[in-house]
Amino acid sequence: MSILAIGAHPDDIEIGCGGTLAKLISQGEKVTVLIITDGRAGSLEHDSLKLVKLRQNEAKKSAKVLGVHNLIFFDLADGLVSYSRDDKLKMIEMIRTIKPDTIFIHASDDKFNDHQIVRSLVLDSIQVAAGPWYSEAGGSAHFVRKVYGYEVWNPINRFQLAVDVSDFMELKLDALKKHKSQVTGINYLDGVKGLGMYRGAMSGMGRYAEVFEVMQHHEL
C-alpha cells in the first residue's frame, strides 16, 4: 500500500498523524510526505529566507525519525490565501505519479486558513486525477481509495476512525522535537501528548490514539 501524507506546514503531519504513519511504516507500508508551503511565516526570530532552509532541514530530520520513505517540498509561499491553476496541475501530477492508495490531509474542522486552502487543493485534485481531465498535468489517471483528515489546530468534532498509537507516541514526539524552530514558542509536545491521551481514553483505543475524519473509503 502506498501512502501520501500532505501538510500545509513542515510540522503539521507530525502533530496530526505522526503516530499513525510511524505505525504503518513499522508494518512495512511505504509513506511519502508532501509539505505544501515553505513555512517562512512560522517564526519572528528568523529571517524568512533563512527560516525556509531551517524548516526544510528540520523536516528532513523529522522524516528520518519516523522512517518516511520520501519527502517532497511543494514550495508554495507560507500564508496562502488561494491556489492557482498551476498549483492544481502540479498536485494532480503528483497524485498520478505517486499513485497513493491512501492520502492523509487536514480535516474539515481545521479552520486555520492555510490548512483549509491546502485541503481544498488536495481534494479537488484527487477528484480530477481519477479521470481523463487535465491531461496537461501528465501521468495516467489514478483513483485514491482512502482519504483521512487529521487534526492540528482544531480538534475533530466527530471522528470516524481512531488508531492506537500507544507504542509510537514517543517516536512521534521525537520527530516533533526536530522542529526546534517551532516547539520553543508553543509547548506542542505537551499539547500533542495530552490530546493523544484524551483520544485514547475516549475512544477506548489504548493509552494514546490519533483520530481521523473519513472523507473517502473504498475497498478493493
Secondary structure, DSSP 4 states (H G I P E B T S, - for coil): -EEEEEESSTTHHHHHHHHHHHHHHHTT-EEEEEEEE--TTS-SSS-HHHHHHHHHHHHHHHHHHHT-SEEEEEEEPSS-S---HHHHHHHHHHHHHH--SEEEEE-TT---HHHHHHHHHHHHHHHHHTSS--GGG-S------EEEEE-SSS--SS-SEEEE-GGGHHHHHHHHHT-HHHHTTS-HHHHHHHHHHHHHHHHTS-SSEEEEEEEEE---
